[in-house]
């Protein structure tokens, strides 16, 4: 019981510090080191070695060696995938490929005259685009520049249009997304298999439910607004100036890694084993060759490719470092015994694996809502899922899938999330107004996701 009390106390303190805008990486790292140190002092018989690592010869140094082993493991595994995907996304944005893809994809919606139907279909399209554009904030900014003015000109209020755009990253889907890759690895399966066999069957229904709720809630809120609906303004379009104008065929470039991963996988062509990092490098080099063919200025094109390498560095500093620190924190909770006691208590109380999955999923959702980061929320708790699943005798994906999907869902109702703040400025309202409009579709999507996970994986 002492282990559980210590783990709970440190977790609460860490959560409070993160809420107060302390740097999450440092908070989680220090919390993890404290847990490991207390394990050494209070429970000397319990191991604090990272997986199969060897001891340094003194348990005091083993605490810091634990961080080293986590760095090695995460950077060489899921961390490398995240860095490659981020670098690819940055380069596609640099050459104008992502903007071209979005611009082409929204053209069919212009032919529909029903404004709120366009709003609902815009969410469906945006959620699909999120598969190829893994950055929630990046996708939102593209849609604000291209799609937002059209929605407002059709008579949809700016807050309604902005709230819909905020929901386009409601679920983090596809092999290009860092949380999905970590979930696939944690579940012990290829990213393509996780996406096709586990994410899609749930995502299809959730997207439908959210789209319907967006249609009705947006219309309800707009009819009850006291202020006049404002028309699109020139600055919305002006904000998009400076983006590279790219040829139309560039629109397929962001999709190349996803197509390659799905085709060369156990789902289609089994003889070729294509991993995510290789696919991202292939897609980036293909973009480089296209740039050379179009611009015919090797010096400028080669210099532009530096964006790819800068993307690797920036994603390590922002995301992979968070992954490592969250791993140290999660493993610290396990080492001191807090997780084991919690699981045993739940089992002894008669709670089944499905209720435990709901509890863990809600923890991720609340954390994402408080911190505004789905990545931080999922990374903090994902390391606990395999052990919990093993003790309940079920597949890890039963626990991991709803937790991973909830990370994006919690971000969609967080007033401090970057994407919510960004769209609120375009919507000319406070972030809380955006959340007031996203919370009903989000809750409907969350309930649908949990129910389907119970039916399909329970």
One Martini backbone bead per residue (centre of mass of N, CA, C, O) as a GRO file, in nm:
protein
  458
    1UNK     BB    1   0.055   0.064  -0.017
    2UNK     BB    2   0.296   0.256  -0.016
    3UNK     BB    3   0.345   0.254  -0.319
    4UNK     BB    4   0.072   0.381  -0.402
    5UNK     BB    5   0.098   0.645  -0.243
    6UNK     BB    6   0.355   0.744  -0.378
    7UNK     BB    7   0.258   0.734  -0.671
    8UNK     BB    8   0.014   0.924  -0.635
    9UNK     BB    9   0.162   1.172  -0.524
   10UNK     BB   10   0.359   1.216  -0.762
   11UNK     BB   11   0.143   1.234  -0.982
   12UNK     BB   12  -0.003   1.484  -0.872
   13UNK     BB   13   0.236   1.675  -0.871
   14UNK     BB   14   0.299   1.651  -1.171
   15UNK     BB   15   0.023   1.750  -1.274
   16UNK     BB   16   0.030   2.030  -1.142
   17UNK     BB   17   0.287   2.132  -1.283
   18UNK     BB   18   0.181   2.105  -1.573
   19UNK     BB   19  -0.062   2.294  -1.538
   20UNK     BB   20   0.160   2.531  -1.454
   21UNK     BB   21   0.377   2.512  -1.698
   22UNK     BB   22   0.569   2.303  -1.669
   23UNK     BB   23   0.801   2.113  -1.794
   24UNK     BB   24   0.720   1.797  -1.882
   25UNK     BB   25   0.988   1.651  -1.913
   26UNK     BB   26   1.112   1.729  -1.636
   27UNK     BB   27   0.887   1.630  -1.456
   28UNK     BB   28   0.892   1.329  -1.543
   29UNK     BB   29   1.188   1.275  -1.487
   30UNK     BB   30   1.196   1.347  -1.185
   31UNK     BB   31   0.970   1.157  -1.099
   32UNK     BB   32   1.112   0.897  -1.193
   33UNK     BB   33   1.371   0.929  -1.018
   34UNK     BB   34   1.226   0.927  -0.747
   35UNK     BB   35   1.100   0.647  -0.773
   36UNK     BB   36   1.367   0.493  -0.805
   37UNK     BB   37   1.500   0.588  -0.543
   38UNK     BB   38   1.276   0.481  -0.349
   39UNK     BB   39   1.312   0.189  -0.430
   40UNK     BB   40   1.601   0.159  -0.326
   41UNK     BB   41   1.540   0.245  -0.025
   42UNK     BB   42   1.255   0.082   0.043
   43UNK     BB   43   1.305  -0.156  -0.205
   44UNK     BB   44   1.582  -0.342  -0.248
   45UNK     BB   45   1.452  -0.609  -0.396
   46UNK     BB   46   1.382  -0.426  -0.629
   47UNK     BB   47   1.403  -0.369  -0.955
   48UNK     BB   48   1.569  -0.098  -1.177
   49UNK     BB   49   1.602  -0.227  -1.440
   50UNK     BB   50   1.615  -0.205  -1.786
   51UNK     BB   51   1.499  -0.474  -1.854
   52UNK     BB   52   1.811  -0.628  -1.974
   53UNK     BB   53   1.993  -0.474  -1.809
   54UNK     BB   54   2.289  -0.391  -1.658
   55UNK     BB   55   2.464  -0.335  -1.395
   56UNK     BB   56   2.700  -0.105  -1.263
   57UNK     BB   57   2.726  -0.197  -0.929
   58UNK     BB   58   2.531   0.051  -0.848
   59UNK     BB   59   2.214   0.160  -0.769
   60UNK     BB   60   2.259   0.463  -0.797
   61UNK     BB   61   2.349   0.444  -1.105
   62UNK     BB   62   2.100   0.287  -1.215
   63UNK     BB   63   1.909   0.526  -1.228
   64UNK     BB   64   2.070   0.668  -1.469
   65UNK     BB   65   2.090   0.423  -1.658
   66UNK     BB   66   1.789   0.411  -1.718
   67UNK     BB   67   1.787   0.660  -1.904
   68UNK     BB   68   1.983   0.554  -2.113
   69UNK     BB   69   1.818   0.304  -2.199
   70UNK     BB   70   1.573   0.465  -2.291
   71UNK     BB   71   1.712   0.625  -2.511
   72UNK     BB   72   1.805   0.388  -2.683
   73UNK     BB   73   1.529   0.255  -2.728
   74UNK     BB   74   1.360   0.500  -2.837
   75UNK     BB   75   1.547   0.606  -3.067
   76UNK     BB   76   1.568   0.315  -3.217
   77UNK     BB   77   1.257   0.322  -3.243
   78UNK     BB   78   0.997   0.522  -3.214
   79UNK     BB   79   1.168   0.781  -3.235
   80UNK     BB   80   1.257   0.744  -3.532
   81UNK     BB   81   0.975   0.750  -3.650
   82UNK     BB   82   0.895   1.031  -3.554
   83UNK     BB   83   1.126   1.187  -3.690
   84UNK     BB   84   1.068   1.098  -3.983
   85UNK     BB   85   0.774   1.200  -4.000
   86UNK     BB   86   0.832   1.497  -3.933
   87UNK     BB   87   1.033   1.551  -4.161
   88UNK     BB   88   0.843   1.486  -4.392
   89UNK     BB   89   0.623   1.695  -4.325
   90UNK     BB   90   0.807   1.946  -4.347
   91UNK     BB   91   0.888   1.903  -4.646
   92UNK     BB   92   0.605   1.905  -4.769
   93UNK     BB   93   0.548   2.194  -4.674
   94UNK     BB   94   0.790   2.336  -4.813
   95UNK     BB   95   0.699   2.238  -5.121
   96UNK     BB   96   0.361   2.238  -5.114
   97UNK     BB   97   0.208   1.958  -5.094
   98UNK     BB   98  -0.006   1.990  -4.870
   99UNK     BB   99  -0.156   2.236  -4.984
  100UNK     BB  100  -0.236   2.099  -5.251
  101UNK     BB  101  -0.402   1.868  -5.134
  102UNK     BB  102  -0.613   2.038  -4.987
  103UNK     BB  103  -0.712   2.209  -5.229
  104UNK     BB  104  -0.818   1.963  -5.394
  105UNK     BB  105  -1.007   1.823  -5.179
  106UNK     BB  106  -1.217   2.081  -5.147
  107UNK     BB  107  -1.354   2.123  -5.424
  108UNK     BB  108  -1.616   1.939  -5.415
  109UNK     BB  109  -1.758   2.109  -5.181
  110UNK     BB  110  -1.838   2.364  -5.357
  111UNK     BB  111  -2.100   2.214  -5.493
  112UNK     BB  112  -2.232   2.245  -5.223
  113UNK     BB  113  -2.510   2.423  -5.073
  114UNK     BB  114  -2.511   2.296  -4.793
  115UNK     BB  115  -2.352   2.422  -4.529
  116UNK     BB  116  -2.371   2.196  -4.295
  117UNK     BB  117  -2.289   1.965  -4.477
  118UNK     BB  118  -2.010   2.074  -4.538
  119UNK     BB  119  -1.914   2.073  -4.250
  120UNK     BB  120  -1.935   1.765  -4.207
  121UNK     BB  121  -1.764   1.682  -4.457
  122UNK     BB  122  -1.512   1.839  -4.370
  123UNK     BB  123  -1.444   1.656  -4.139
  124UNK     BB  124  -1.404   1.396  -4.295
  125UNK     BB  125  -1.177   1.506  -4.472
  126UNK     BB  126  -0.987   1.603  -4.243
  127UNK     BB  127  -0.951   1.324  -4.107
  128UNK     BB  128  -0.820   1.199  -4.360
  129UNK     BB  129  -0.583   1.404  -4.384
  130UNK     BB  130  -0.450   1.328  -4.105
  131UNK     BB  131  -0.306   1.075  -4.212
  132UNK     BB  132  -0.099   1.261  -4.390
  133UNK     BB  133  -0.129   1.493  -4.152
  134UNK     BB  134  -0.011   1.462  -3.830
  135UNK     BB  135  -0.045   1.760  -3.771
  136UNK     BB  136  -0.278   1.935  -3.612
  137UNK     BB  137  -0.183   2.229  -3.654
  138UNK     BB  138  -0.110   2.208  -3.955
  139UNK     BB  139  -0.391   2.133  -4.058
  140UNK     BB  140  -0.544   2.374  -3.945
  141UNK     BB  141  -0.391   2.595  -4.103
  142UNK     BB  142  -0.465   2.497  -4.384
  143UNK     BB  143  -0.779   2.517  -4.343
  144UNK     BB  144  -0.789   2.818  -4.271
  145UNK     BB  145  -0.685   2.913  -4.554
  146UNK     BB  146  -0.885   2.733  -4.751
  147UNK     BB  147  -1.179   2.662  -4.600
  148UNK     BB  148  -1.284   2.884  -4.408
  149UNK     BB  149  -1.384   3.113  -4.605
  150UNK     BB  150  -1.602   2.938  -4.742
  151UNK     BB  151  -1.778   2.880  -4.494
  152UNK     BB  152  -1.841   3.177  -4.420
  153UNK     BB  153  -1.966   3.257  -4.704
  154UNK     BB  154  -2.219   3.044  -4.642
  155UNK     BB  155  -2.305   3.132  -4.321
  156UNK     BB  156  -2.099   3.036  -4.131
  157UNK     BB  157  -1.968   3.062  -3.849
  158UNK     BB  158  -1.661   3.100  -3.723
  159UNK     BB  159  -1.681   2.908  -3.476
  160UNK     BB  160  -1.789   2.663  -3.636
  161UNK     BB  161  -1.553   2.635  -3.834
  162UNK     BB  162  -1.329   2.617  -3.620
  163UNK     BB  163  -1.436   2.366  -3.467
  164UNK     BB  164  -1.420   2.169  -3.702
  165UNK     BB  165  -1.114   2.195  -3.745
  166UNK     BB  166  -1.038   2.094  -3.459
  167UNK     BB  167  -1.174   1.795  -3.527
  168UNK     BB  168  -0.980   1.674  -3.755
  169UNK     BB  169  -0.787   1.563  -3.494
  170UNK     BB  170  -0.949   1.359  -3.312
  171UNK     BB  171  -0.793   1.128  -3.470
  172UNK     BB  172  -0.502   0.928  -3.463
  173UNK     BB  173  -0.416   0.820  -3.785
  174UNK     BB  174  -0.187   0.608  -3.890
  175UNK     BB  175   0.157   0.550  -3.967
  176UNK     BB  176   0.247   0.869  -3.923
  177UNK     BB  177   0.175   0.847  -3.627
  178UNK     BB  178   0.321   0.836  -3.324
  179UNK     BB  179   0.102   0.700  -3.142
  180UNK     BB  180   0.041   0.466  -3.340
  181UNK     BB  181   0.324   0.343  -3.339
  182UNK     BB  182   0.338   0.289  -3.038
  183UNK     BB  183   0.086   0.111  -3.026
  184UNK     BB  184   0.189  -0.107  -3.220
  185UNK     BB  185   0.440  -0.183  -3.060
  186UNK     BB  186   0.293  -0.248  -2.791
  187UNK     BB  187   0.107  -0.471  -2.950
  188UNK     BB  188   0.290  -0.637  -3.160
  189UNK     BB  189   0.267  -0.468  -3.447
  190UNK     BB  190   0.222  -0.342  -3.733
  191UNK     BB  191   0.115  -0.039  -3.839
  192UNK     BB  192  -0.071  -0.139  -4.068
  193UNK     BB  193  -0.235  -0.341  -3.901
  194UNK     BB  194  -0.339  -0.145  -3.688
  195UNK     BB  195  -0.490   0.039  -3.886
  196UNK     BB  196  -0.674  -0.168  -4.045
  197UNK     BB  197  -0.775  -0.376  -3.805
  198UNK     BB  198  -0.833  -0.140  -3.565
  199UNK     BB  199  -0.890   0.156  -3.646
  200UNK     BB  200  -1.097   0.158  -3.882
  201UNK     BB  201  -1.348   0.009  -3.756
  202UNK     BB  202  -1.384   0.256  -3.556
  203UNK     BB  203  -1.349   0.521  -3.723
  204UNK     BB  204  -1.594   0.507  -3.910
  205UNK     BB  205  -1.807   0.547  -3.683
  206UNK     BB  206  -1.698   0.797  -3.545
  207UNK     BB  207  -1.709   0.987  -3.786
  208UNK     BB  208  -2.014   0.970  -3.825
  209UNK     BB  209  -2.102   1.077  -3.548
  210UNK     BB  210  -1.948   1.348  -3.552
  211UNK     BB  211  -2.073   1.464  -3.810
  212UNK     BB  212  -2.365   1.472  -3.711
  213UNK     BB  213  -2.309   1.650  -3.457
  214UNK     BB  214  -2.199   1.892  -3.608
  215UNK     BB  215  -2.450   1.965  -3.767
  216UNK     BB  216  -2.641   2.022  -3.515
  217UNK     BB  217  -2.465   2.198  -3.324
  218UNK     BB  218  -2.394   2.427  -3.517
  219UNK     BB  219  -2.684   2.513  -3.577
  220UNK     BB  220  -2.766   2.573  -3.288
  221UNK     BB  221  -2.549   2.787  -3.212
  222UNK     BB  222  -2.605   2.983  -3.450
  223UNK     BB  223  -2.911   3.040  -3.374
  224UNK     BB  224  -2.804   3.146  -3.066
  225UNK     BB  225  -2.670   3.387  -3.163
  226UNK     BB  226  -2.627   3.739  -3.111
  227UNK     BB  227  -2.444   3.771  -3.333
  228UNK     BB  228  -2.332   3.834  -3.625
  229UNK     BB  229  -2.245   3.699  -3.916
  230UNK     BB  230  -1.937   3.676  -4.047
  231UNK     BB  231  -1.733   3.744  -4.293
  232UNK     BB  232  -1.491   3.695  -4.484
  233UNK     BB  233  -1.153   3.786  -4.471
  234UNK     BB  234  -0.859   3.883  -4.607
  235UNK     BB  235  -0.663   3.774  -4.385
  236UNK     BB  236  -0.715   3.470  -4.429
  237UNK     BB  237  -0.570   3.469  -4.705
  238UNK     BB  238  -0.307   3.619  -4.630
  239UNK     BB  239  -0.193   3.393  -4.437
  240UNK     BB  240  -0.112   3.213  -4.702
  241UNK     BB  241   0.115   3.371  -4.773
  242UNK     BB  242   0.427   3.215  -4.885
  243UNK     BB  243   0.346   2.972  -5.008
  244UNK     BB  244   0.409   2.725  -5.204
  245UNK     BB  245   0.375   2.678  -5.537
  246UNK     BB  246   0.242   2.380  -5.670
  247UNK     BB  247   0.198   2.122  -5.840
  248UNK     BB  248  -0.063   1.905  -5.860
  249UNK     BB  249   0.104   1.628  -5.820
  250UNK     BB  250   0.198   1.691  -5.521
  251UNK     BB  251  -0.056   1.571  -5.371
  252UNK     BB  252   0.070   1.265  -5.360
  253UNK     BB  253   0.323   1.276  -5.175
  254UNK     BB  254   0.199   1.245  -4.878
  255UNK     BB  255   0.092   0.939  -4.961
  256UNK     BB  256   0.330   0.750  -5.021
  257UNK     BB  257   0.406   0.614  -4.746
  258UNK     BB  258   0.128   0.487  -4.693
  259UNK     BB  259   0.108   0.314  -4.945
  260UNK     BB  260   0.372   0.156  -4.906
  261UNK     BB  261   0.305   0.035  -4.628
  262UNK     BB  262   0.043  -0.117  -4.719
  263UNK     BB  263   0.153  -0.284  -4.957
  264UNK     BB  264   0.430  -0.352  -4.787
  265UNK     BB  265   0.261  -0.595  -4.632
  266UNK     BB  266   0.072  -0.847  -4.489
  267UNK     BB  267  -0.184  -0.739  -4.657
  268UNK     BB  268  -0.029  -0.783  -4.949
  269UNK     BB  269   0.302  -0.775  -4.961
  270UNK     BB  270   0.507  -1.005  -4.796
  271UNK     BB  271   0.802  -1.004  -4.929
  272UNK     BB  272   0.794  -0.703  -4.831
  273UNK     BB  273   0.958  -0.501  -4.578
  274UNK     BB  274   0.799  -0.207  -4.469
  275UNK     BB  275   0.896   0.065  -4.302
  276UNK     BB  276   0.845   0.379  -4.192
  277UNK     BB  277   1.122   0.509  -4.229
  278UNK     BB  278   1.172   0.421  -4.520
  279UNK     BB  279   0.917   0.557  -4.636
  280UNK     BB  280   0.994   0.849  -4.556
  281UNK     BB  281   1.256   0.863  -4.715
  282UNK     BB  282   1.139   0.796  -4.989
  283UNK     BB  283   0.939   1.037  -5.000
  284UNK     BB  284   1.153   1.262  -4.971
  285UNK     BB  285   1.327   1.191  -5.220
  286UNK     BB  286   1.099   1.219  -5.421
  287UNK     BB  287   1.059   1.521  -5.363
  288UNK     BB  288   1.345   1.604  -5.446
  289UNK     BB  289   1.321   1.511  -5.745
  290UNK     BB  290   1.085   1.696  -5.816
  291UNK     BB  291   1.231   1.961  -5.756
  292UNK     BB  292   1.455   1.922  -5.967
  293UNK     BB  293   1.263   1.900  -6.216
  294UNK     BB  294   1.122   2.184  -6.175
  295UNK     BB  295   1.365   2.394  -6.088
  296UNK     BB  296   1.669   2.342  -6.172
  297UNK     BB  297   1.813   2.392  -5.865
  298UNK     BB  298   2.029   2.228  -5.681
  299UNK     BB  299   2.117   2.420  -5.458
  300UNK     BB  300   1.833   2.501  -5.353
  301UNK     BB  301   1.720   2.215  -5.308
  302UNK     BB  302   1.935   2.113  -5.112
  303UNK     BB  303   1.881   2.332  -4.902
  304UNK     BB  304   1.579   2.257  -4.855
  305UNK     BB  305   1.639   1.964  -4.734
  306UNK     BB  306   1.718   2.064  -4.447
  307UNK     BB  307   1.434   2.044  -4.327
  308UNK     BB  308   1.444   1.745  -4.263
  309UNK     BB  309   1.671   1.762  -4.042
  310UNK     BB  310   1.529   1.970  -3.864
  311UNK     BB  311   1.288   1.787  -3.800
  312UNK     BB  312   1.443   1.584  -3.634
  313UNK     BB  313   1.540   1.778  -3.410
  314UNK     BB  314   1.265   1.902  -3.321
  315UNK     BB  315   1.128   1.625  -3.249
  316UNK     BB  316   1.322   1.548  -3.028
  317UNK     BB  317   1.278   1.796  -2.839
  318UNK     BB  318   0.950   1.762  -2.821
  319UNK     BB  319   0.882   1.435  -2.836
  320UNK     BB  320   1.107   1.225  -2.767
  321UNK     BB  321   1.173   1.342  -2.490
  322UNK     BB  322   0.891   1.281  -2.382
  323UNK     BB  323   0.902   0.978  -2.418
  324UNK     BB  324   1.138   0.922  -2.226
  325UNK     BB  325   1.023   1.057  -1.967
  326UNK     BB  326   0.762   0.890  -1.961
  327UNK     BB  327   0.904   0.617  -1.937
  328UNK     BB  328   1.042   0.669  -1.666
  329UNK     BB  329   0.782   0.718  -1.509
  330UNK     BB  330   0.631   0.451  -1.569
  331UNK     BB  331   0.861   0.264  -1.469
  332UNK     BB  332   0.864   0.377  -1.182
  333UNK     BB  333   0.579   0.281  -1.105
  334UNK     BB  334   0.650  -0.018  -1.146
  335UNK     BB  335   0.900  -0.051  -0.962
  336UNK     BB  336   0.749   0.032  -0.687
  337UNK     BB  337   0.439  -0.111  -0.731
  338UNK     BB  338   0.178   0.058  -0.802
  339UNK     BB  339   0.057  -0.095  -1.043
  340UNK     BB  340   0.021  -0.374  -0.918
  341UNK     BB  341  -0.171  -0.287  -0.689
  342UNK     BB  342  -0.391  -0.167  -0.868
  343UNK     BB  343  -0.459  -0.423  -1.027
  344UNK     BB  344  -0.521  -0.608  -0.784
  345UNK     BB  345  -0.752  -0.433  -0.672
  346UNK     BB  346  -0.935  -0.450  -0.919
  347UNK     BB  347  -0.959  -0.758  -0.928
  348UNK     BB  348  -1.062  -0.797  -0.631
  349UNK     BB  349  -1.322  -0.608  -0.696
  350UNK     BB  350  -1.423  -0.729  -0.993
  351UNK     BB  351  -1.282  -0.602  -1.219
  352UNK     BB  352  -1.248  -0.583  -1.545
  353UNK     BB  353  -1.088  -0.517  -1.839
  354UNK     BB  354  -1.296  -0.308  -1.946
  355UNK     BB  355  -1.288  -0.117  -1.702
  356UNK     BB  356  -0.984  -0.071  -1.711
  357UNK     BB  357  -0.980   0.053  -1.993
  358UNK     BB  358  -1.156   0.295  -1.921
  359UNK     BB  359  -0.978   0.414  -1.701
  360UNK     BB  360  -0.722   0.456  -1.874
  361UNK     BB  361  -0.859   0.627  -2.093
  362UNK     BB  362  -0.954   0.859  -1.906
  363UNK     BB  363  -0.673   0.939  -1.812
  364UNK     BB  364  -0.577   1.032  -2.088
  365UNK     BB  365  -0.803   1.238  -2.144
  366UNK     BB  366  -0.755   1.423  -1.899
  367UNK     BB  367  -0.460   1.486  -1.961
  368UNK     BB  368  -0.508   1.610  -2.241
  369UNK     BB  369  -0.701   1.835  -2.141
  370UNK     BB  370  -0.501   1.971  -1.940
  371UNK     BB  371  -0.235   1.991  -2.138
  372UNK     BB  372  -0.298   1.971  -2.468
  373UNK     BB  373  -0.156   1.672  -2.498
  374UNK     BB  374  -0.167   1.369  -2.652
  375UNK     BB  375   0.120   1.269  -2.643
  376UNK     BB  376   0.174   1.297  -2.340
  377UNK     BB  377  -0.058   1.118  -2.242
  378UNK     BB  378   0.015   0.851  -2.387
  379UNK     BB  379   0.315   0.825  -2.305
  380UNK     BB  380   0.259   0.811  -1.992
  381UNK     BB  381   0.059   0.527  -2.020
  382UNK     BB  382   0.148   0.306  -2.231
  383UNK     BB  383   0.355   0.138  -2.052
  384UNK     BB  384   0.114  -0.002  -1.877
  385UNK     BB  385  -0.061  -0.184  -2.067
  386UNK     BB  386   0.082  -0.463  -2.101
  387UNK     BB  387   0.076  -0.547  -1.800
  388UNK     BB  388  -0.229  -0.537  -1.768
  389UNK     BB  389  -0.305  -0.734  -1.994
  390UNK     BB  390  -0.150  -0.978  -1.884
  391UNK     BB  391  -0.302  -1.001  -1.607
  392UNK     BB  392  -0.584  -1.040  -1.778
  393UNK     BB  393  -0.537  -1.210  -2.048
  394UNK     BB  394  -0.488  -0.998  -2.288
  395UNK     BB  395  -0.460  -0.801  -2.536
  396UNK     BB  396  -0.297  -0.503  -2.571
  397UNK     BB  397  -0.501  -0.361  -2.770
  398UNK     BB  398  -0.737  -0.332  -2.570
  399UNK     BB  399  -0.581  -0.094  -2.421
  400UNK     BB  400  -0.434   0.085  -2.639
  401UNK     BB  401  -0.643   0.188  -2.845
  402UNK     BB  402  -0.822   0.378  -2.665
  403UNK     BB  403  -0.585   0.547  -2.560
  404UNK     BB  404  -0.484   0.656  -2.835
  405UNK     BB  405  -0.753   0.788  -2.928
  406UNK     BB  406  -0.797   0.968  -2.669
  407UNK     BB  407  -0.570   1.171  -2.704
  408UNK     BB  408  -0.712   1.338  -2.932
  409UNK     BB  409  -0.988   1.378  -2.791
  410UNK     BB  410  -0.885   1.547  -2.549
  411UNK     BB  411  -0.764   1.780  -2.721
  412UNK     BB  412  -1.051   1.876  -2.844
  413UNK     BB  413  -1.130   1.973  -2.516
  414UNK     BB  414  -0.883   2.181  -2.494
  415UNK     BB  415  -0.813   2.518  -2.413
  416UNK     BB  416  -0.474   2.460  -2.429
  417UNK     BB  417  -0.458   2.377  -2.706
  418UNK     BB  418  -0.309   2.467  -2.991
  419UNK     BB  419  -0.547   2.419  -3.191
  420UNK     BB  420  -0.761   2.581  -3.033
  421UNK     BB  421  -0.616   2.851  -3.026
  422UNK     BB  422  -0.582   2.888  -3.331
  423UNK     BB  423  -0.893   2.877  -3.410
  424UNK     BB  424  -0.997   3.103  -3.221
  425UNK     BB  425  -0.876   3.338  -3.377
  426UNK     BB  426  -1.041   3.287  -3.637
  427UNK     BB  427  -1.324   3.282  -3.466
  428UNK     BB  428  -1.337   3.522  -3.269
  429UNK     BB  429  -1.271   3.362  -2.989
  430UNK     BB  430  -1.267   3.170  -2.732
  431UNK     BB  431  -1.162   2.859  -2.649
  432UNK     BB  432  -1.429   2.790  -2.489
  433UNK     BB  433  -1.614   2.818  -2.737
  434UNK     BB  434  -1.496   2.582  -2.892
  435UNK     BB  435  -1.541   2.364  -2.674
  436UNK     BB  436  -1.851   2.397  -2.663
  437UNK     BB  437  -1.867   2.278  -2.966
  438UNK     BB  438  -1.685   1.999  -2.928
  439UNK     BB  439  -1.800   1.825  -2.686
  440UNK     BB  440  -2.036   1.669  -2.811
  441UNK     BB  441  -1.891   1.522  -3.043
  442UNK     BB  442  -1.673   1.403  -2.857
  443UNK     BB  443  -1.853   1.233  -2.667
  444UNK     BB  444  -1.975   1.065  -2.894
  445UNK     BB  445  -1.704   0.946  -2.991
  446UNK     BB  446  -1.613   0.818  -2.726
  447UNK     BB  447  -1.852   0.628  -2.683
  448UNK     BB  448  -1.819   0.476  -2.951
  449UNK     BB  449  -1.531   0.374  -2.905
  450UNK     BB  450  -1.579   0.212  -2.643
  451UNK     BB  451  -1.797   0.024  -2.754
  452UNK     BB  452  -1.633  -0.098  -2.992
  453UNK     BB  453  -1.399  -0.208  -2.826
  454UNK     BB  454  -1.576  -0.405  -2.667
  455UNK     BB  455  -1.689  -0.563  -2.915
  456UNK     BB  456  -1.405  -0.623  -3.070
  457UNK     BB  457  -1.190  -0.661  -2.795
  458UNK     BB  458  -1.344  -0.772  -2.524
   0.00000   0.00000   0.00000
